[in-house]
Amino acid sequence: QGHGALQQMQEAELRLLEGMRKWMAQRVKSDREYAGLLHHMSLQDSGGRGMSPNSPISQSWAEITSQTEGLSRLLRQHAEDLNSGPLSKLGLLIRERQQLRKTYSEQWQQLQQDLTKAHSQDIEKLKSQYRVLARDSAQARRKYQEASKDKDRDKAKDKYVRSLWKLFAHHNRYVLGVRAAQLHHQHHHQLLLPGLLQSLQDLHQEMACILKEILQEYLEISSLVQDEVAAIHLEMAAAVARIQPETEYQGFLRQYGSTPDIPPCVTFDESLLEEGELLAAGELQLNELTVESVQHTLTSVTDELAAATETVLSRQEAVTQLQRDLWNEEQNTHPRERVQLLAKKQVLQEALQGLQVALCSQAKLQAQQELLQAKLEQLGPGEPPPVLLLQDDRHSTSSS
């Protein structure tokens, strides 16, 4: 509901900005036409021909017609100032607002897709494979237990061992996948999505501040000195002065803001263990069949973590540089020219979002590495434990 309302609000605000632009463009056109009419009037015979140049009436009328030409030039200059100032900046603000709407929509969709993939699709795929391997292992165990001849029993044992290896290896992949999905779920709801919404709110407030400056500049340029017009402009100026960017969206947040309704996080599906081989939910299996794959997985995850850490550092450095550059430019930019910095502020917000994505990836890999490292450290330098069912078989073979 909040996302839909946010999109509707963006559309409504863009329509409002487009209406402002058309209105200002019409004002520029009207001022130009009015200035042209005044100029044309000043060139016509005003009735003063033949009058003595010393006539007070003639002098007064000449001054009036001269001031009319001056008023024409002033209004024409005002029209050009409106066109090159507030109207031009408003057009740039609209383009940046359209780009912000597009960028937000794309980032929101990407976050939802990433969450669905990590938290649902990937996990369901692993669970489906887990069930198949568990059934295969159970079937191989039954055939192994039912085999009577030594030759058949050895063949059944080999198949059973291979099925156990596949099951244990996939069990470990599933444990790591669940942990990664949990971290992604946490980052999505605590960092990624809140960060995206906060950056959007910051940019909206910045744009509201810029719009306030544009409207104030418009009023200053277009203001006339007549008392009745001045009174109207004072009312309009007061209306513009009431714009408070920091509270602009509080009403929207009160209506649609709420405590996040975070869906349940993925957990290890213990129903997968119904036919399992003494497997524990959420724990890695480290035994004679899996020790090599666990070691290889740790090496692979460690390499990926190093690359992810390097990406985090690189993106953090880029964010810091962008923040420094933007701060320097803000110190040397007049408040009414802040619209020129909007594109760079959006680049900074996108870089911050990219940093959060990199931190999420790093955290997932770190959690997986810790699981693998802890399991191997628990084993120590000793031999990995045997598989109990296979050990029982060895004992029975030795007795024979």
C-alpha positions in Angstrom: 0.0 0.0 0.0 2.8 2.4 0.9 4.7 1.7 -2.3 1.6 2.3 -4.4 0.8 5.5 -2.6 4.4 6.7 -3.0 4.2 6.1 -6.8 0.9 8.0 -6.9 2.3 10.8 -5.0 5.3 11.0 -7.4 2.9 11.1 -10.4 0.8 13.8 -8.7 3.8 16.0 -7.9 5.1 15.7 -11.5 1.7 16.8 -12.8 1.8 19.7 -10.4 5.3 20.7 -11.6 4.2 20.4 -15.3 1.3 22.7 -14.5 3.7 25.2 -12.9 5.9 25.1 -16.0 3.1 25.7 -18.4 1.8 28.5 -16.2 5.2 30.2 -16.0 5.7 29.8 -19.8 2.4 31.5 -20.4 3.4 34.3 -18.0 6.7 34.8 -20.0 4.7 34.9 -23.2 2.2 37.4 -21.8 4.9 39.7 -20.4 6.7 39.7 -23.8 3.4 40.6 -25.6 2.6 43.3 -23.1 6.1 44.7 -23.3 5.8 44.8 -27.1 2.4 46.6 -26.9 3.9 49.2 -24.6 6.9 49.7 -26.9 4.5 50.1 -29.9 2.5 52.7 -28.0 5.6 54.7 -27.1 6.5 55.0 -30.8 3.1 56.3 -31.8 2.1 60.0 -31.9 0.9 60.7 -28.4 -0.7 64.0 -29.2 2.2 66.2 -28.1 3.3 67.4 -31.6 3.0 71.1 -32.0 3.1 71.8 -28.3 5.7 74.1 -26.9 8.6 72.2 -25.4 8.4 74.5 -22.4 4.8 73.5 -21.7 4.5 71.8 -18.4 1.8 69.6 -19.7 3.9 68.6 -22.7 6.9 67.9 -20.5 4.8 65.8 -18.2 3.3 63.9 -21.0 6.7 63.4 -22.7 7.9 62.0 -19.4 5.0 59.7 -19.2 5.5 58.3 -22.7 9.3 58.0 -22.0 8.6 56.1 -18.8 6.2 53.9 -20.7 9.1 52.9 -22.9 11.2 52.3 -19.8 8.4 50.2 -18.4 8.4 48.3 -21.7 12.1 47.5 -21.5 11.8 46.5 -17.8 8.9 44.1 -18.5 10.7 42.7 -21.4 13.8 42.1 -19.3 11.6 40.5 -16.6 10.2 38.2 -19.2 13.7 37.1 -20.3 14.8 36.7 -16.7 11.8 34.5 -16.0 12.6 32.4 -19.0 16.3 31.9 -18.3 15.9 31.7 -14.5 12.9 30.1 -12.8 11.3 28.6 -15.9 14.6 27.0 -17.0 15.4 25.7 -13.5 11.8 24.3 -13.2 12.3 22.4 -16.4 15.6 20.9 -15.1 13.9 20.1 -11.8 11.1 18.2 -13.7 13.7 16.2 -15.6 15.5 15.3 -12.4 12.3 14.4 -10.7 11.3 12.1 -13.7 14.7 10.4 -13.4 14.4 10.0 -9.7 11.0 8.3 -10.2 12.5 6.0 -12.8 15.5 5.2 -10.7 13.5 4.5 -7.5 11.1 2.2 -9.4 14.0 0.2 -10.9 15.8 -0.1 -7.6 12.7 -1.1 -5.7 11.9 -3.7 -8.3 15.5 -5.0 -8.2 15.5 -5.3 -4.4 12.2 -7.2 -4.5 13.5 -9.5 -7.2 16.8 -10.1 -5.3 14.8 -10.9 -2.1 12.4 -13.3 -3.9 15.3 -15.1 -5.5 17.5 -15.3 -2.4 14.7 -16.0 0.1 12.3 -18.1 -1.9 13.4 -19.4 -5.3 16.9 -20.4 -4.4 15.8 -22.0 -1.2 12.9 -23.9 -2.8 15.3 -25.2 -5.4 17.7 -26.5 -2.7 14.8 -28.0 -0.8 13.5 -29.8 -3.9 17.0 -31.2 -4.6 17.3 -32.2 -0.9 14.2 -34.2 -1.0 15.3 -36.1 -4.1 18.7 -36.9 -2.6 17.1 -37.9 0.7 14.8 -40.4 -1.1 17.7 -41.7 -3.2 19.8 -42.2 -0.1 17.0 -44.0 1.7 16.4 -46.3 -1.3 20.1 -47.0 -1.6 20.2 -47.9 2.2 17.3 -50.3 1.9 18.9 -52.1 -1.1 22.2 -52.2 0.8 20.6 -53.7 3.9 18.6 -56.2 1.8 21.5 -57.4 -0.3 22.4 -61.0 0.7 25.3 -61.9 -1.6 28.7 -60.4 -1.0 29.0 -59.1 -4.6 25.6 -57.6 -4.5 26.2 -56.2 -1.0 29.5 -54.5 -2.1 27.8 -53.0 -5.2 24.9 -51.8 -3.1 27.3 -50.4 -0.5 29.1 -48.3 -3.2 25.9 -46.9 -4.4 24.8 -46.2 -0.8 28.1 -44.4 0.0 27.8 -42.3 -3.2 24.2 -41.3 -2.3 25.3 -40.4 1.3 28.1 -38.2 -0.1 25.7 -36.4 -2.4 23.1 -36.0 0.4 25.7 -34.7 3.0 27.2 -32.3 0.4 23.8 -31.0 -0.5 22.8 -30.7 3.1 25.8 -28.4 3.6 24.8 -26.4 0.6 21.3 -26.0 2.0 22.6 -24.9 5.4 24.8 -22.3 3.8 21.9 -21.2 1.5 19.5 -20.8 4.4 22.1 -18.7 6.3 22.7 -16.5 3.2 18.9 -16.1 2.8 18.5 -15.1 6.4 21.2 -12.5 6.1 19.7 -11.2 2.8 16.3 -11.0 4.5 17.7 -9.1 7.4 19.7 -6.7 5.2 16.7 -6.1 2.9 14.3 -5.2 5.7 16.7 -3.4 8.0 19.1 -1.7 5.6 18.5 -1.9 1.9 14.8 -1.0 1.7 14.9 1.6 4.5 18.0 3.1 3.0 16.3 3.4 -0.4 13.3 5.0 1.1 15.3 7.4 3.2 17.4 8.5 0.2 14.2 9.0 -1.7 12.8 11.1 1.1 16.0 13.1 1.3 16.0 13.9 -2.4 12.3 14.8 -2.3 12.9 17.2 0.5 15.9 18.7 -1.4 13.7 19.1 -4.5 11.0 20.8 -2.4 13.6 23.2 -1.1 14.8 23.9 -4.6 11.2 24.4 -5.8 10.7 26.9 -2.9 13.8 28.9 -4.2 12.5 28.8 -7.8 9.1 30.1 -6.7 10.7 32.8 -4.6 12.9 33.9 -7.5 9.8 33.9 -9.8 7.9 36.2 -7.4 10.9 38.6 -7.0 11.3 38.9 -10.8 7.6 39.2 -11.6 6.6 41.4 -8.7 5.2 44.9 -9.5 5.1 48.0 -7.3 1.4 48.9 -7.3 -0.1 48.6 -3.9 -2.9 46.3 -4.9 -0.6 44.0 -6.9 2.0 44.2 -4.1 -0.6 43.0 -1.6 -1.3 40.0 -3.8 2.4 39.3 -4.2 2.8 39.6 -0.4 0.1 36.9 0.0 1.8 34.7 -2.6 5.2 35.3 -1.0 3.8 34.3 2.4 2.4 31.1 0.8 5.8 30.3 -0.7 7.5 31.1 2.6 5.3 28.5 4.3 6.9 25.8 2.4 9.0 23.7 4.8 10.9 20.9 3.0 11.7 19.1 6.2 8.0 18.8 7.1 6.7 18.6 3.5 6.1 14.8 3.6 5.1 14.4 7.3 1.4 14.2 6.4 2.1 11.5 3.8 4.2 9.5 6.3 1.5 9.8 9.0 -1.1 8.4 6.6 0.9 5.6 5.0 3.8 5.1 7.4 3.6 2.1 9.7 5.8 -0.4 11.6 7.3 -2.6 8.9 5.3 -5.8 8.4 8.4 -8.1 8.0 7.4 -11.5 6.7 8.8 -14.6 8.4 12.4 -15.4 7.7 13.4 -18.7 6.1 14.5 -21.5 8.5 15.8 -25.0 8.0 12.9 -27.2 6.9 13.2 -30.1 9.3 10.8 -32.2 7.3 13.7 -32.8 5.0 15.3 -34.9 7.8 12.6 -37.5 8.0 14.6 -39.9 5.9 17.9 -38.3 6.7 21.0 -40.0 8.0 21.3 -38.6 11.5 21.5 -35.1 10.1 21.0 -32.1 12.3 18.9 -29.1 11.3 21.1 -26.1 10.5 24.4 -27.8 11.2 27.1 -28.6 8.7 28.0 -32.3 8.3 31.7 -32.9 8.7 32.7 -36.5 8.4 34.9 -38.8 6.3 32.6 -38.2 3.3 32.4 -34.5 3.4 35.6 -33.2 4.9 37.2 -32.5 1.5 34.1 -30.7 0.1 33.8 -28.6 3.3 37.5 -27.6 2.9 37.1 -26.8 -0.7 33.9 -24.8 0.0 35.7 -22.8 2.7 38.5 -22.0 0.3 35.9 -20.9 -2.3 33.9 -18.8 0.1 37.1 -17.2 1.5 38.1 -16.2 -2.0 34.6 -14.8 -2.7 34.6 -13.0 0.7 38.0 -11.3 -0.2 36.6 -10.1 -3.5 33.4 -8.9 -1.8 35.5 -7.1 0.8 37.5 -5.4 -1.9 34.2 -4.3 -3.6 33.0 -2.9 -0.3 36.2 -0.9 0.2 36.1 0.3 -3.4 32.5 1.4 -3.1 33.1 3.0 0.3 36.0 5.0 -1.2 33.8 6.1 -4.1 31.0 7.2 -1.7 33.5 9.2 0.4 34.9 10.9 -2.6 31.4 11.8 -3.9 30.4 13.1 -0.5 33.6 15.2 -0.4 33.1 16.6 -3.9 29.4 17.4 -3.3 30.2 19.2 0.0 32.8 21.3 -1.7 30.4 22.2 -4.5 27.6 23.1 -2.1 29.9 25.5 -0.3 30.5 27.4 -3.6 26.9 27.2 -4.9 24.2 29.8 -4.3 21.0 28.2 -2.8 19.1 29.2 -6.0 21.5 27.2 -8.1 21.2 24.0 -6.1 19.1 22.4 -8.8 22.4 22.0 -10.7 23.6 19.6 -8.0 20.6 17.3 -8.1 22.1 14.9 -10.6 25.2 14.5 -8.4 23.1 13.9 -5.3 21.2 11.2 -7.1 24.6 9.6 -8.1 25.6 9.7 -4.5 22.4 8.1 -3.3 22.8 5.4 -6.0 26.4 4.8 -4.8 25.2 4.5 -1.2 22.6 2.0 -2.3 25.3 0.1 -4.2 27.4 0.1 -1.0 24.6 -1.4 1.0 24.2 -4.2 -1.6 27.9 -4.9 -1.4 27.8 -5.0 2.4 24.9 -7.4 2.2 26.9 -9.8 0.0 29.9 -9.4 2.3 27.8 -10.3 5.3 26.3 -13.4 3.7 29.8 -14.7 2.7 31.2 -13.8 6.2 28.4 -15.8 7.9 29.0 -18.8 5.6 32.8 -18.6 6.2 32.2 -18.5 9.9 30.0 -21.6 9.8 32.6 -23.5 7.7 35.6 -22.3 9.7 34.0 -23.1 13.1 33.2 -26.6 11.9 36.7 -27.3 10.7 38.2 -25.8 13.9 36.0 -28.0 16.0 37.5 -31.0 14.2 41.0 -29.8 14.8 44.0 -31.8 13.4 42.4 -35.1 14.0 40.7 -37.4 11.5 37.1 -36.6 10.5 34.5 -38.8 12.2 33.3 -41.8 10.3 29.8 -42.2 9.1 28.0 -44.3 11.8 26.2 -46.6 9.5 29.3 -47.3 7.4 31.2 -47.9 10.7 28.7 -50.5 11.7 29.1 -52.2 8.4 32.9 -52.2 8.8 32.5 -53.8 12.2 30.2 -56.5 10.9 32.6 -57.2 8.0 35.5 -57.5 10.4 33.6 -59.9 12.6 32.9 -62.0 9.5 
